[in-house]
Amino acid sequence: MRVIEVDLTGVASRDQFRAAFAPHLPLAADHAELWPSLSSALMFLPEPCRLRLVGWSGFAARMPRYAKRLRGLLAFILQLPEHSVHLDGCHPPEVEYAEPGAAPDRRGT
């Protein structure tokens, strides 16, 4: 299973947030389109994967509104009925909230 590891350690601005995700997922350059593009990218992943969010607790403390919105987005995607998400081989991610230096969760790999 592919692991998408997003390092949120030190992320404290919207530009840093976008920069942390951009190498892994196709995101809009315009901040006004950031959340819709992140939602689409996470909802329509072409293969099963684990989204590993490193530095989550520090990120949530620095950017609580973004953390709440991201956690809500992921919870929404994961609660959708299987038939509404698994279209044309698209897969919602497994999500791991991790701390820096923590060993990756190897379940399902």
Beta strands, then each sheet from edge to edge (+ up, - down):
strand 1: 2-7
strand 2: 49-54
strand 3: 94-98
sheet 1: 1+ 2+ 3+
end
